[in-house]
Amino acid sequence: MNKLVIGLFIVAFSACANKPRPVDVIKFADLDKLIQDNSSDLMVVNFWATWCAPCVKELPQFEKLLTKYENQGLKVVLVSFDFVEQLEKKVIPFVKKKDIKSDVMLLDETDYNSFIDKIDPKWSGAIPATLMLDNRNGNRRFFEKEFKEGELEEAFNNFVH
């Protein structure tokens, strides 16, 4: 009997462990609250889309950063600029296929000009773009660029030290 219970627990746990991360659909007000939230010491917010080749190319660096620094209080949030109509057919399958562990959110906004200045006044609205936040000291740094291999971790380390 105990072996059966343990076996069922292992099967249930495995099913949960293999379940893809959910993709939350949010409005800018939700994103703004997340950025203002001080519950994570360090946060890296990346703005991307499945149709943006440079964005997709740099995504593995964000996953590596999360894996390496999560135990130091880092939270990585990937904010997709895909259309909300593409959530089920494009975004969720992409997240599952790439086995993304970071938090993924789809920003359901059509007027990007209404909020890009609130992220950073120098942001043209182009992606990929990344915002780094250090809630321990209130620092923030914005990058409107694609990170080449190794550049993201270097920028992160320069930011936090």
C-alpha positions in Angstrom: 0.0 0.0 0.0 2.8 2.5 0.9 4.6 1.7 -2.4 1.4 2.6 -4.3 1.0 5.9 -2.4 4.6 6.8 -3.0 4.3 5.8 -6.7 1.2 8.0 -7.2 3.0 10.9 -5.4 6.0 10.6 -7.8 3.7 10.5 -10.9 1.8 13.5 -9.6 4.9 15.4 -8.8 6.5 14.6 -12.2 3.3 15.8 -14.0 3.5 19.1 -12.1 7.2 19.5 -12.7 6.8 19.1 -16.4 3.9 21.5 -16.6 4.9 24.7 -18.6 5.0 28.0 -16.8 1.8 29.9 -17.2 1.9 33.1 -19.3 0.0 35.9 -17.6 -1.8 38.5 -19.7 -1.3 41.9 -18.1 -2.0 45.5 -18.7 0.7 48.2 -18.1 -0.8 49.1 -14.7 0.0 45.5 -13.6 3.5 45.7 -15.0 4.0 49.0 -13.3 3.0 47.5 -10.0 5.4 44.6 -10.5 8.3 47.0 -11.3 7.4 49.1 -8.2 7.1 45.9 -6.0 10.1 45.7 -3.6 9.6 42.0 -2.6 12.5 40.9 -4.9 15.9 42.4 -4.1 16.9 42.2 -7.8 14.7 42.2 -10.9 15.6 42.0 -14.6 12.7 42.7 -16.9 13.2 41.9 -20.6 10.9 43.2 -23.3 10.7 40.8 -26.2 8.5 39.0 -28.8 8.4 35.7 -30.5 8.7 37.4 -33.9 11.8 39.4 -32.9 14.9 37.3 -33.9 17.4 39.2 -31.7 15.0 38.8 -28.7 14.7 35.1 -29.2 18.4 34.8 -29.7 19.2 36.4 -26.3 16.5 34.6 -24.2 18.8 31.8 -23.1 21.0 34.3 -21.4 18.1 35.4 -19.2 17.5 31.8 -18.3 21.1 31.3 -17.4 21.1 34.5 -15.3 18.0 33.3 -13.4 19.6 29.9 -12.7 22.8 31.4 -11.5 21.5 34.3 -9.3 18.0 33.2 -8.2 19.3 32.1 -4.8 20.7 35.7 -4.4 17.2 37.2 -4.8 17.0 37.7 -8.5 13.7 37.6 -10.3 13.6 37.5 -14.1 10.4 38.7 -15.9 10.0 38.3 -19.7 7.4 40.7 -21.0 6.1 39.7 -24.4 5.0 42.2 -27.0 3.2 39.6 -29.0 -0.5 40.2 -29.7 -2.9 38.7 -27.1 -4.6 36.8 -29.9 -1.3 34.8 -30.3 -1.2 33.7 -26.7 -2.5 30.1 -27.2 -1.1 29.4 -30.7 2.3 31.1 -30.5 3.5 32.4 -27.1 2.5 29.5 -24.8 3.9 26.8 -27.2 7.1 28.9 -27.5 7.5 29.1 -23.8 6.9 25.3 -23.5 9.3 24.4 -26.3 12.1 26.6 -24.9 11.4 25.3 -21.4 11.4 28.9 -20.0 11.6 29.0 -16.2 11.5 32.8 -15.9 8.1 34.5 -15.3 6.5 35.3 -18.7 3.9 37.9 -19.2 2.1 39.1 -22.3 1.5 42.8 -22.3 -2.0 43.5 -23.6 -1.6 47.1 -24.8 -2.0 48.7 -28.2 -0.7 52.2 -27.4 3.0 51.6 -26.5 3.7 55.3 -26.6 1.5 55.7 -23.5 3.9 53.8 -21.3 7.4 53.5 -22.8 8.5 56.8 -21.2 7.4 55.4 -17.9 9.8 52.5 -18.3 12.6 54.8 -19.4 12.4 58.3 -21.0 15.2 57.3 -23.4 13.4 54.2 -24.7 12.4 54.5 -28.4 10.1 51.5 -28.0 12.4 49.1 -29.9 12.9 45.6 -28.6 14.8 43.8 -27.2 15.0 46.0 -24.2 15.9 45.3 -20.6 15.3 47.0 -17.3 17.5 46.1 -14.3 16.2 47.0 -10.8 18.1 46.8 -7.5 15.5 47.3 -4.8 18.1 47.2 -2.1 19.3 50.7 -3.1 16.7 52.0 -5.6 19.0 51.7 -8.6 17.7 51.1 -12.1 19.4 50.7 -15.4 17.8 50.4 -18.9 19.3 48.8 -22.0 17.8 49.2 -25.5 19.9 46.6 -27.2 20.4 42.9 -27.9 22.8 41.3 -25.5 25.5 39.2 -27.3 26.7 36.0 -25.5 28.0 36.9 -22.1 27.1 40.5 -22.2 23.9 40.2 -20.0 25.7 38.6 -17.1 28.5 41.2 -17.4 26.0 44.1 -17.4 24.2 42.5 -14.5 27.3 42.1 -12.4 28.4 45.7 -13.2 24.9 46.9 -12.2 24.8 45.1 -8.8 28.4 45.8 -7.8 
